[in-house]
Amino acid sequence: MHYSQCLHRSLRAVSPSAKFSPQKKTRLNILYKYKPYTTMAETADKRKRTFKTFSFKGVDLQKLLELETEEFTKLCGARVRRRFSRGLGSKPMGLIAKLRAAKLAAPANEKPAVVKTHLRNMIVVPEMIGSLVGVYNGKVFNTVEIKPEMVGHYLGEFSITYTPVRHGRAGNASSRFIPLK
């Protein structure tokens, strides 16, 4: 028996007095024959993706990158303002110059080379966004990719100097060698 005949009989079983016009039958056939489903790609197209735009103290990223140092320091906290007012030495300026050079040397749409530094007290400025910095933690250089959220923080905050304690982990007392007597 054909599918449409089964459909017609099942609909008759529900309502025996119902008579369907040919147009209605085809519409019902379409409804019951083809199960409407959507693929993941189609649902992604339908739903608009809204990304959270970054802003630092009310200033969006594009404007933040264009700010002068004095204007940027006005947006920062007291500790950062004090540090900039007392002047950056040659080492922090040298790091910024190396990061600038690494960005210029990198091909388009690729990450720049890692620039290693011991300057854990260097404040992340907007110009550094997108750079890769190897921050020394006393033992190794931890690679840190500078993101917009890091602006105004110290580089040392992103390269932890100690191994965090893991309380309550099972020891290895059971695996210890116990000599036979």
QUIDA-V551508 format. One record per pair of residues at least 6 apart in sequence whose ideal C-beta (glycine too) atoms are under 6 Angstrom apart, sorted by the first residue. I is the first residue (numbers start at 0). J is the second residue. If there is no record, write none. Layout:
BEGIN
i=I j=J
i=I j=J
END
This chain:
BEGIN
i=3 j=28
i=6 j=31
i=53 j=60
i=53 j=147
i=55 j=63
i=55 j=150
i=56 j=74
i=60 j=147
i=63 j=125
i=64 j=125
i=72 j=80
i=72 j=83
i=75 j=151
i=79 j=122
i=79 j=151
i=90 j=118
i=91 j=121
i=94 j=116
i=94 j=118
i=97 j=114
i=98 j=114
i=98 j=127
i=98 j=130
i=101 j=111
i=101 j=112
i=101 j=114
i=102 j=111
i=105 j=111
i=110 j=131
i=111 j=130
i=111 j=131
i=113 j=131
i=113 j=133
i=113 j=142
i=114 j=132
i=115 j=133
i=115 j=140
i=117 j=135
i=119 j=154
i=119 j=155
i=120 j=153
i=121 j=154
i=123 j=145
i=123 j=149
i=123 j=150
i=123 j=152
i=125 j=150
i=127 j=145
i=128 j=145
i=128 j=147
i=130 j=145
i=131 j=142
i=131 j=144
i=132 j=143
i=133 j=140
i=133 j=142
i=134 j=141
i=134 j=143
i=134 j=154
i=134 j=158
i=136 j=158
i=136 j=160
i=137 j=160
i=141 j=158
i=143 j=157
END
